[in-house]
Amino acid sequence: MPLLSLMLLGPVSSASSKGPGPFFSGLFILIGGWVLVRTWNDYLKRRRNMEVPVFNLLWVSGLATFFIVVGIWGVFR
């Protein structure tokens, strides 16, 4: 049972005090950038057809920017 609970926590290497490491830093930058570009691209294409609240767009953009900042922080750390 304790082994299963440890497996659910995910990779413990990302929890070190030295940051997420080069692989996860690059992954965070790529995922954050992809989500940011994809969100704004879809919004600008369909803003007349869909009534998407701007708060939702800003929330997703903020989260994607946070991933990018964490990735950059991990690269330079």
N, C-alpha and C positions, 0 to 999 in steps of 0.2 A: 504493500500500500504506500509506503513512503517514497518508493521509487517512482510510482505513477504520479504522485504529486510533484515530484521534482521534474519529471518529464513535461508536465503541463506548464511549467514556468518558462520554458524555452531555453535558448542558448545562454548559459551563464557567462560566457566570455564577453557579452555586451554589457555586463553589469560591473565591469572592473572600473577602477578609479582612473584609468588611463584613457577612457573614452571607448567608443564602439569599435575601433580598429579599422584598418583600411578597407576591408571588404564591405563591412556594414556601412561605413561612411560613404563609399561610392554608391552602394545600393540606396541609401537614404537620399542622396543627391539625385540619382536617376529617377526614383519613384516620385519624389517631391516635384521635380521639374516636369515629369510626364503628366502628373495630375494637374499641376498648375496650367500648363499649356492646353491640355485637353479640356479642362473646365472652361477656360476663357474662350477657346475656340468654339466649343459647342454653344456657349451662351451667346456669343456674337453672331453665330449663324442663325440661331433660332429665337432670338429675343423678341421678334415680332409675333411669332406663332405661339410661343409658350410664355406663360406668366410666371416666371421664376422670381421669387423674392430676392432682392439684392443682398439681404442679410445672409441667405444661404450660400450665395456665391462668395461673399467675403469670408464666411466661416471656413469653407473648403480651401480658399486661397490662403488664409492664415495658417491652417493646418499644414498645407503643402509647403509654405514658406518655413514653418517650424522644422519640418523634416530636412529641408535644404540647409538651414542654419546648423542643425545638429550634425549633418554630414560634413559641412565645411569645418565646423569646430573639431570634429574627430580627425579630419585630415591634417589640420595644423597643430594638433595637440601632440 
